[in-house]
Structure formats: structure tokens, C-alpha cells
Amino acid sequence: MTEIFLMFRKSVFDIKNVEVNGCVDLSANRCAFKRDTKPELRIEFVPTGIGQFYFEATVTTQTLETTVRAKLTGAVIVPFNLDQKDPCKGGNLTCPLKKGETYVYQQGVPILKEYPTVDNVQINWLINDKTNDKTPNDTNKREICIIFLTSIVE
């Protein structure tokens, strides 16, 4: 696993570490991925309180959802299809999440052989708690949001 340079990170959780395997070159603060591979992202985090609101052990987090998008040159945004969008159901995380406990989220994303080689790709990785979608101003909607740069190589 290689620790990656994050352009942006925002979370109601305490993010301890972000790593990726399958990075063949880490230059210019960008991780290069080979086509026809399945790199895996690993995020270590601890649910914590935020502002006046606190993440309680009684809060249901059974419906977490992962969304991954790639922003290519020219501002074209392409969604990635994930094998499992709900990390609670895929065996990755044990939900409900509990305040103060350390969790490790891991998810692979196939870089298909058909993908073109691209030098500058911005990856937007988001984990939402879908149970909070009922309230428009709910600050817990985006549990983890990270953005990093990659490239796709031969």
C-alpha cells in the first residue's frame, strides 16, 4: 500500500490514513494506475463528534453508499461502477458504526483495458450516510469525501 497525496479531504470522521495499492508510479503528487488492473483504496477512520452534533452509537448507519467519479481533462465527469456500493453490506465495514472505534474501509475499482491512457484524472471518492437524506441541511450526509489525482498508463 502507498500513502497518497490528497488534494482535498473533508469528513465528519477523523481520517487516520489513506492508502492505495496498485500505484505503479507516485510522481508529481499523482498515482499512476495501469489499465486492466484493480487498484484498491484503503481509508482508516474513527467516527467522532462534529460541532454541536455528535455521532452516537445509536445512530443507524446501515445504508452507507460509496460514489466514485473521475474528472477528466476538459471537465468531463465519469462515474465508476463499483462491485459493491454499500460498504456495510459488502462485508467491508461492520455497521452500525460506533463513535471512537477504528474502522478500515477498502474498495477496489477496475481500471478497464478499454480505458484510454490519460495523464491527469481527478478522483472524487465519497461515502454518504443515506439515512440522513431526509433533512436538507443535515451535516452528516457526507461522512467521508476525498479527492486525489491519478493517471492511467499502459
C-alpha positions as CSV (number, residue, x, y, z in Angstrom):
1,M,0.0,0.0,0.0
2,T,1.2,3.5,-0.9
3,E,0.1,6.6,1.0
4,I,-1.4,9.1,-1.5
5,F,-1.4,12.8,-1.7
6,L,-4.9,14.2,-1.1
7,M,-5.9,17.4,-2.9
8,F,-8.9,17.7,-0.6
9,R,-10.5,15.8,2.3
10,K,-13.5,16.6,4.3
11,S,-15.1,14.3,6.9
12,V,-17.2,14.3,10.0
13,F,-14.9,11.4,11.0
14,D,-11.2,11.5,12.0
15,I,-9.4,10.2,8.9
16,K,-6.2,8.5,10.1
17,N,-4.7,7.3,6.8
18,V,-5.5,7.0,3.1
19,E,-3.5,4.5,1.0
20,V,-3.9,2.7,-2.3
21,N,-2.4,-0.4,-3.7
22,G,-1.7,-0.8,-7.4
23,C,0.1,2.5,-7.7
24,V,2.9,1.9,-10.2
25,D,4.4,5.4,-10.0
26,L,3.9,8.2,-7.5
27,S,5.3,11.3,-9.1
28,A,4.0,14.9,-9.2
29,N,1.7,14.1,-6.3
30,R,-0.2,11.7,-8.6
31,C,-0.6,7.9,-8.5
32,A,-0.4,6.1,-11.9
33,F,-2.6,3.1,-12.4
34,K,-2.2,0.5,-15.1
35,R,-5.0,-0.4,-17.4
36,D,-6.5,-3.9,-16.8
37,T,-5.8,-3.8,-13.1
38,K,-8.0,-3.2,-10.0
39,P,-6.4,-0.7,-7.6
40,E,-7.7,-0.7,-4.1
41,L,-8.3,2.3,-1.8
42,R,-7.9,1.9,1.9
43,I,-9.2,4.6,4.4
44,E,-8.6,4.2,8.1
45,F,-11.0,6.4,10.1
46,V,-12.7,6.9,13.5
47,P,-16.3,8.2,13.8
48,T,-16.2,11.3,16.1
49,G,-18.4,14.2,17.1
50,I,-18.7,17.4,15.0
51,G,-19.6,20.8,16.2
52,Q,-22.6,20.7,18.4
53,F,-23.8,17.4,16.8
54,Y,-22.3,14.1,17.9
55,F,-22.1,10.8,16.2
56,E,-23.8,8.5,18.7
57,A,-23.5,4.7,18.8
58,T,-27.3,4.6,18.5
59,V,-27.3,6.3,15.1
60,T,-28.1,3.9,12.3
61,T,-25.5,3.7,9.6
62,Q,-26.9,0.7,7.8
63,T,-27.2,2.4,4.5
64,L,-23.8,3.9,3.7
65,E,-23.2,4.4,0.0
66,T,-20.0,4.9,-1.9
67,T,-19.8,7.0,-5.0
68,V,-16.6,7.4,-7.2
69,R,-16.3,9.8,-10.0
70,A,-13.4,10.6,-12.3
71,K,-13.0,14.2,-13.6
72,L,-11.0,14.1,-16.9
73,T,-9.3,16.9,-18.8
74,G,-12.0,19.2,-20.2
75,A,-14.2,18.8,-17.1
76,V,-15.8,15.6,-18.3
77,I,-17.1,13.7,-15.2
78,V,-17.4,9.9,-15.5
79,P,-18.9,7.7,-12.8
80,F,-17.1,4.4,-11.8
81,N,-19.2,1.3,-11.5
82,L,-18.4,-0.4,-8.1
83,D,-19.0,-4.1,-7.4
84,Q,-20.5,-3.1,-4.0
85,K,-21.7,0.4,-3.3
86,D,-22.8,-0.2,0.3
87,P,-19.7,-0.9,2.4
88,C,-21.9,-2.2,5.3
89,K,-23.4,-5.0,3.1
90,G,-20.2,-5.9,1.3
91,G,-18.5,-7.2,4.4
92,N,-16.1,-4.2,4.4
93,L,-17.5,-2.4,7.4
94,T,-19.5,-3.6,10.4
95,C,-22.4,-1.3,10.8
96,P,-23.8,0.5,12.7
97,L,-20.5,2.4,13.1
98,K,-19.7,3.3,16.7
99,K,-18.1,6.6,17.9
100,G,-14.5,6.2,18.9
101,E,-13.8,2.8,17.2
102,T,-11.3,2.5,14.4
103,Y,-12.6,1.2,11.0
104,V,-10.8,0.4,7.8
105,Y,-12.7,0.8,4.6
106,Q,-11.3,-0.9,1.5
107,Q,-12.7,-0.8,-2.1
108,G,-11.3,-1.9,-5.4
109,V,-12.0,-0.1,-8.7
110,P,-11.4,-1.9,-12.0
111,I,-9.3,0.2,-14.5
112,L,-10.6,-1.5,-17.7
113,K,-8.3,-2.4,-20.6
114,E,-10.6,-0.3,-22.8
115,Y,-9.8,2.9,-20.8
116,P,-7.6,5.4,-22.7
117,T,-4.3,6.4,-21.2
118,V,-4.8,9.8,-19.5
119,D,-2.3,11.9,-17.7
120,N,-4.5,13.9,-15.4
121,V,-7.5,12.4,-13.7
122,Q,-9.1,13.8,-10.6
123,I,-10.8,11.1,-8.5
124,N,-13.7,12.2,-6.2
125,W,-14.4,9.5,-3.6
126,L,-17.5,10.0,-1.4
127,I,-19.1,7.8,1.3
128,N,-22.6,9.0,2.3
129,D,-24.9,8.0,5.1
130,K,-28.1,7.7,3.2
131,T,-30.2,7.6,6.4
132,N,-29.7,11.3,6.8
133,D,-31.1,12.3,3.4
134,K,-34.4,13.3,4.9
135,T,-33.1,16.6,6.2
136,P,-31.8,19.0,3.6
137,N,-29.4,20.8,5.9
138,D,-28.1,17.7,7.6
139,T,-24.3,18.0,8.1
140,N,-23.8,14.2,8.3
141,K,-24.6,13.5,4.7
142,R,-21.0,13.3,3.6
143,E,-19.3,11.1,6.1
144,I,-16.0,11.0,4.0
145,C,-15.1,12.9,0.9
146,I,-11.6,12.7,-0.6
147,I,-10.1,14.0,-3.8
148,F,-6.8,12.9,-5.3
149,L,-5.0,12.9,-8.7
150,T,-4.2,9.9,-10.8
151,S,-3.2,9.0,-14.3
152,I,-4.0,5.9,-16.4
153,V,-1.0,4.3,-18.0
154,E,-0.3,1.4,-20.4
